[in-house]
Amino acid sequence: MRGLHRIKKILAIFLIVGLFMSSQGLAVYAGATDLGAAAPEQGGPGADTGENEEVLQETGSGAPPAVNYSGCLVRQGWSTITQDNGICGGVPGVWLTAFKANLVNLPAEGHVGICYQVNLSGSGWLEWAYDGAETGGPGGEQPLEAIRMELTGELAQRYDLYYKVLQNGAWTPWAVNGGTAGQEGVGLWIGAIRVSITAKGAGEPAEEQAFPMAVDPSRPMIALTFDDGPRTAVTSRILDSLQANGGRATFFMLGSNVNANAEVIRRMVSQGCEVANHTHDHKYISKLDANGIISQVGSTNQKIAAVCGVTPGIMRPPGGYIDGASLSVLGSMGMPAIMWSIDTRDWEHRNPQKTIDAVLSKVRDGDIILMHDIYTTTADAAQVLIPALTAGGYQLVTVSELAACRGGMVPGHKYSQFR
């Protein structure tokens, strides 16, 4: 097993440090309860901690508008949604064949929208697309070579729209408000793109806001995933360890927990972690009809987008219960189902050492590891596992990053690993 011998040498030290931190009360939270019965064989606990609340599409909260966007990566499919000023793409040797974007945090008092025009190799400049519409060649292999973007609506004059592309191994200068980013007609392709809105006249977006392109496809990588949260006191400890070790994870959260933990969700996004869907009330989707699945998954996506500006692109069925009918509904919503290859059963034993052993005794390149960010014991284990796995040579990446390096994902399909 790659890196395992090295891990064993340092494991004892990390375990002592991690458990000492826990014993000092650095991660104790009050009122921890068993959030529900375990699903037979595969499942974890459920949670229902609040009423379903109305989600406003236009916040009117004073937060500035932001851009959500994604690109279709050649032979891999659509990337997960990238938030304002993040890097979309960036996998070595992979180019964008299509693009789409929309705005979030829309002001309540007036309209602002977004439009964009791409230059597709062999076709030239295509027609302008608007507010979430796809443009380019999502089903083919011809690369995008250049892009232009503008804001629309009566409030557009309040903001500047900046964008740049990764081309020929380097980022272009920022283009703004309809200018061209990239060179068309010279045989160069777009490998990644960044887009950001700023207040009018505020200048270019800060470079440090963008997520680093830290994934090396030639090196081993795994995806740590956490279900049933977030619970701020626990999730924050996991994020602390990820931040200290340069890692990312994927958080499959319940819609019923979103509003009470909005700040930690925003922190996930700011660290480059992936926000993902675990239904609103931990419902087994194989037992729901199509309308029930759409309600449970759709309301959770809306809540998450409302607090952090990012709409999840993947979901995990509670208990691991999934069938052909529920997969078909998820496919119609544009979402794949993410399972796991290592189940720590942390919800069952609540023992940090058993969680650590479950991972280190089996971990392989391409694994998806299941844990739950609602137990202090899971945070205890994560604070040992994260540095140990990193020291053992594994890149800790999101599910979508792992998939992008290993062939991509298709909506309506399920995945438990990416070898």
C-alpha positions in Angstrom: 0.0 0.0 0.0 1.5 3.3 -1.1 2.7 5.4 1.8 1.4 3.0 4.5 4.8 2.2 6.0 5.6 5.8 6.4 2.2 6.5 7.9 2.7 3.8 10.5 5.9 5.4 11.7 4.2 8.7 12.4 0.8 7.5 13.4 1.5 7.1 17.0 2.7 10.6 17.4 -0.3 12.1 15.6 -2.7 10.0 17.6 -1.2 11.1 20.9 -1.4 14.7 19.9 -4.9 14.4 18.5 -6.3 12.7 21.5 -4.5 15.1 23.9 -6.2 18.0 22.1 -9.5 16.4 22.5 -8.9 15.6 26.2 -8.1 19.3 26.8 -11.6 20.2 25.7 -10.6 22.0 22.5 -13.4 20.4 20.5 -16.2 19.6 23.0 -19.6 20.8 22.0 -22.7 20.8 24.2 -25.9 18.8 23.5 -24.6 16.1 21.2 -27.3 13.6 20.6 -27.9 10.5 18.6 -29.6 11.9 15.5 -31.4 8.8 14.4 -31.3 5.1 13.7 -28.7 3.7 11.5 -29.7 2.4 8.1 -29.2 -1.4 7.9 -25.7 -2.4 6.8 -24.7 0.7 4.8 -26.3 3.6 6.5 -25.4 6.3 9.0 -27.6 8.4 11.3 -30.1 10.9 10.1 -31.0 14.3 11.4 -34.1 16.5 11.3 -33.2 19.7 13.2 -35.5 22.3 11.7 -38.5 23.1 9.6 -38.2 23.5 5.9 -37.9 27.3 5.4 -38.7 29.3 2.3 -35.5 30.1 0.3 -35.5 33.5 -1.4 -34.1 33.6 -4.9 -33.2 37.3 -4.5 -31.6 37.9 -1.2 -31.7 41.6 -0.9 -29.2 41.1 1.9 -26.6 43.7 0.8 -24.2 41.0 -0.3 -22.8 41.9 -3.8 -23.8 39.8 -6.8 -21.4 36.9 -7.6 -20.8 34.6 -10.5 -21.3 30.8 -10.5 -19.9 29.0 -13.5 -18.7 25.7 -14.9 -17.0 24.3 -17.9 -17.3 21.1 -19.9 -13.9 19.3 -19.7 -13.0 17.3 -22.8 -13.9 13.6 -22.3 -14.8 14.3 -18.7 -18.1 16.2 -18.7 -19.2 19.3 -16.8 -17.1 20.4 -13.9 -18.7 21.1 -10.5 -19.9 24.6 -10.1 -17.1 27.1 -9.4 -17.8 30.1 -7.2 -16.9 33.7 -8.0 -13.1 34.1 -8.6 -12.4 30.4 -8.3 -10.5 28.4 -10.9 -12.7 26.3 -13.2 -10.6 23.6 -14.9 -6.9 23.5 -14.6 -6.4 19.7 -15.1 -3.1 19.3 -17.0 -3.7 18.2 -20.6 -7.5 18.9 -20.4 -9.3 21.7 -22.1 -12.8 23.3 -21.9 -15.2 22.5 -24.7 -18.2 24.5 -23.4 -19.1 27.0 -20.7 -22.1 28.3 -18.7 -22.5 30.9 -16.0 -25.2 32.6 -13.8 -25.4 35.2 -11.1 -26.2 34.7 -7.4 -26.9 37.2 -4.6 -29.2 39.1 -6.9 -30.3 42.5 -5.7 -34.0 42.7 -4.9 -34.5 46.2 -6.2 -33.5 45.7 -9.8 -32.3 43.3 -12.5 -28.8 42.3 -13.3 -27.8 39.4 -15.5 -24.9 37.9 -17.4 -24.1 37.0 -21.0 -21.1 35.4 -22.6 -19.8 34.5 -26.0 -17.2 31.8 -26.8 -14.9 31.2 -29.7 -15.0 27.4 -30.5 -12.2 26.0 -32.5 -13.3 25.3 -36.1 -16.5 27.2 -35.6 -15.4 30.8 -34.6 -17.5 33.0 -32.4 -20.8 31.5 -31.4 -24.0 33.4 -30.5 -24.2 35.1 -27.1 -25.7 32.9 -24.3 -27.5 34.3 -21.3 -28.0 33.5 -17.6 -27.0 29.8 -17.2 -27.4 28.7 -20.8 -24.7 26.3 -22.2 -22.6 27.5 -25.1 -19.7 25.8 -27.0 -19.5 22.1 -27.9 -20.3 20.1 -24.8 -20.6 16.8 -26.6 -17.4 17.1 -28.7 -13.7 17.6 -28.4 -13.1 20.9 -30.1 -11.6 23.4 -27.5 -12.7 26.8 -26.5 -10.1 29.4 -27.7 -11.4 32.7 -26.3 -14.3 34.2 -24.4 -16.2 37.5 -24.0 -18.5 38.3 -21.1 -20.8 41.2 -20.1 -23.4 42.1 -17.4 -26.9 43.0 -18.5 -29.9 44.8 -16.9 -30.5 48.2 -15.5 -28.2 47.6 -12.5 -25.2 46.5 -14.7 -23.6 49.9 -14.5 -23.0 49.3 -10.7 -20.5 46.5 -11.4 -17.4 45.4 -13.4 -17.1 41.9 -14.7 -13.6 40.5 -14.9 -12.4 37.3 -16.4 -9.2 35.6 -17.5 -8.2 32.2 -19.0 -5.4 29.8 -18.7 -3.9 29.4 -22.2 -0.5 28.0 -23.4 0.5 27.3 -19.7 -0.1 30.9 -18.5 -3.0 33.1 -17.3 -4.0 35.9 -19.7 -4.4 39.4 -18.3 -7.8 40.2 -16.9 -10.4 41.2 -19.5 -13.3 43.3 -18.4 -16.8 44.2 -19.6 -16.9 42.6 -23.0 -13.2 42.5 -23.8 -11.7 39.3 -25.2 -9.8 36.8 -23.0 -7.7 34.4 -25.0 -6.4 34.2 -28.5 -8.5 32.7 -31.2 -7.3 31.2 -34.5 -3.8 30.4 -33.4 -4.3 26.8 -32.2 -4.3 27.5 -28.5 -7.0 26.1 -26.1 -8.5 27.3 -22.8 -7.5 25.0 -19.9 -9.2 27.0 -17.1 -11.2 30.1 -16.5 -11.8 32.6 -13.7 -14.6 35.1 -13.5 -15.4 37.7 -10.8 -17.7 40.7 -10.2 -16.4 43.8 -8.5 -18.0 47.1 -7.6 -17.7 49.6 -10.4 -14.2 51.1 -10.4 -12.9 48.9 -7.6 -10.3 47.4 -9.9 -9.2 43.8 -10.6 -10.1 41.0 -8.2 -7.6 39.9 -5.6 -5.4 37.1 -6.8 -5.3 35.4 -3.4 -9.1 34.8 -3.6 -8.7 32.1 -6.2 -8.3 28.5 -5.3 -4.9 27.0 -6.1 -4.6 24.4 -8.8 -3.1 21.9 -6.4 -4.1 18.6 -7.9 -1.4 16.6 -9.6 -3.0 13.8 -11.6 0.2 11.7 -11.6 0.2 11.5 -7.8 -2.1 9.3 -5.6 -5.3 11.1 -4.3 -8.3 10.3 -2.1 -11.5 12.1 -1.2 -12.5 12.4 2.4 -16.3 12.9 2.7 -18.4 13.9 5.7 -22.2 13.3 6.0 -25.1 14.5 8.0 -23.7 17.9 9.1 -22.6 20.5 9.3 -22.3 20.9 13.0 -20.1 23.9 13.5 -18.2 22.8 16.6 -17.2 19.6 14.9 -16.9 20.7 11.2 -14.7 23.6 12.2 -12.1 21.3 13.7 -12.0 19.3 10.5 -11.6 22.4 8.4 -8.8 23.6 10.7 -6.9 20.4 10.1 -7.5 20.5 6.3 -6.3 24.1 6.2 -3.2 23.3 8.2 -2.3 20.5 5.8 -3.3 21.9 2.5 -6.2 19.5 1.9 -9.8 19.7 0.9 -12.8 17.5 1.6 -16.5 17.1 0.5 -19.3 17.7 2.9 -22.7 16.0 2.1 -25.0 18.1 4.2 -28.6 18.0 5.3 -30.8 20.9 4.3 -32.2 21.0 7.8 -28.8 21.9 9.2 -27.9 24.6 6.6 -29.3 27.8 8.0 -28.0 27.2 11.6 -24.5 26.6 10.3 -24.2 29.1 7.5 -20.9 30.5 8.5 -19.1 27.2 8.5 -20.5 26.4 5.1 -19.1 29.7 3.8 -15.8 28.7 5.3 -15.9 25.3 3.4 -16.2 27.2 0.2 -13.5 29.7 1.0 -11.1 26.8 1.6 -11.9 25.1 -1.7 -13.9 22.3 -0.1 -16.9 20.9 -1.9 -20.5 21.5 -0.7 -22.7 18.6 -1.5 -26.3 17.3 -1.0 -27.5 14.6 1.4 -31.3 15.5 1.1 -33.1 17.8 3.4 -34.3 15.4 6.1 -32.1 12.3 5.6 -34.8 10.6 3.6 -34.1 7.3 1.8 -34.7 8.4 -1.7 -35.3 4.8 -3.0 -38.5 5.0 -0.9 -39.7 8.4 -2.4 -41.5 9.1 -5.6 -40.0 11.5 -8.1 -41.7 14.5 -6.6 -40.4 13.6 -3.2 -36.8 13.2 -4.4 -37.0 16.5 -6.3 -38.3 18.2 -3.1 -35.7 16.8 -0.8 -32.7 17.4 -3.1 -33.9 20.6 -4.7 -34.7 22.4 -1.4 -31.3 21.5 0.0 -29.6 22.8 -3.1 -31.5 26.0 -2.7 -30.6 26.5 0.9 -26.9 25.8 0.3 -26.8 28.2 -2.6 -28.6 30.9 -0.6 -26.0 30.9 2.2 -22.7 30.4 0.2 -23.5 31.1 -3.4 -22.6 27.6 -4.7 -25.2 25.1 -5.8 -24.1 21.5 -5.2 -23.5 19.4 -8.2 -23.3 16.0 -6.5 -25.4 14.1 -3.9 -25.1 11.1 -1.6 -28.2 9.0 -0.9 -28.8 8.6 2.8 -28.0 5.1 4.0 -26.6 4.3 0.5 -30.1 3.4 -0.7 -30.4 4.0 -4.4 -32.1 2.2 -7.3 -32.7 2.7 -10.9 -35.8 4.9 -10.5 -34.1 7.3 -8.0 -31.0 7.4 -10.2 -33.1 8.4 -13.1 -34.6 11.3 -11.1 -31.2 12.5 -10.1 -30.1 12.3 -13.7 -32.9 14.6 -14.6 -31.6 17.1 -12.0 -28.1 16.9 -13.4 -26.6 15.1 -10.4 -24.6 11.9 -10.0 -24.9 9.8 -6.8 -21.7 9.4 -4.8 -21.2 6.3 -2.7 -17.9 5.2 -0.9 -15.2 2.6 -1.0 -14.2 2.8 2.7 -16.9 3.0 5.4 -15.4 3.9 8.8 -18.7 3.3 10.6 -17.8 6.1 12.9 -21.4 6.7 13.6 -21.7 3.2 15.2 -18.6 2.8 17.4 -17.8 6.5 18.1 -14.2 5.4 18.7 -11.4 7.6 17.1 -8.9 4.7 16.9 -11.3 2.4 15.1 -12.0 5.2 12.6 -8.3 5.7 12.0 -7.7 2.0 11.6 -10.6 1.6 9.2 -8.9 4.1 6.9 -5.2 3.3 7.2 -5.7 -0.5 6.9 -7.4 -0.2 3.6 -6.7 3.1 1.9 -5.7 3.1 -1.8 -5.4 5.7 -4.5 -8.8 6.7 -5.7 -10.8 5.9 -2.6 -13.8 7.8 -1.3 -13.9 7.6 2.5 -17.1 8.0 4.5 -17.3 9.8 7.8 -19.8 12.0 9.6 -19.0 15.6 10.8 -21.5 15.5 13.7 -19.4 13.6 16.3 -16.5 14.9 18.3 -14.9 11.5 18.0 -14.9 11.8 14.2 -13.1 15.2 14.5 -10.6 13.5 16.9 -9.9 10.9 14.2 -9.8 13.4 11.3 -7.2 15.5 13.1 -4.9 12.4 13.1 -5.9 11.1 9.7 -5.5 14.3 7.7 -1.8 14.9 8.5 -1.0 11.2 8.4 -2.5 10.7 5.0 -0.8 13.8 3.7 2.6 12.7 5.1 2.0 9.3 3.4 1.9 11.0 0.0 -1.9 11.2 -0.6 -3.5 14.4 -2.0 -6.7 15.1 -0.1 -9.1 16.4 -2.8 -12.8 16.8 -3.3 -14.9 14.2 -5.0 -15.3 16.4 -8.1 -11.6 17.0 -8.3 -10.9 13.2 -8.0 -13.5 12.5 -10.7 -12.1 15.1 -13.0 -8.7 13.4 -12.9 -10.1 9.9 -13.4 -12.6 10.1 -16.2 -15.3 12.4 -14.9 -18.9 11.7 -13.8 -22.2 11.4 -15.6 -25.5 12.6 -14.0 -27.8 9.7 -13.1 -24.9 7.3 -12.5 -23.4 6.2 -9.1 -19.7 6.1 -8.1 -17.9 4.6 -5.2 -14.3 5.2 -6.2 -12.1 6.6 -9.0 -9.1 4.4 -9.7 
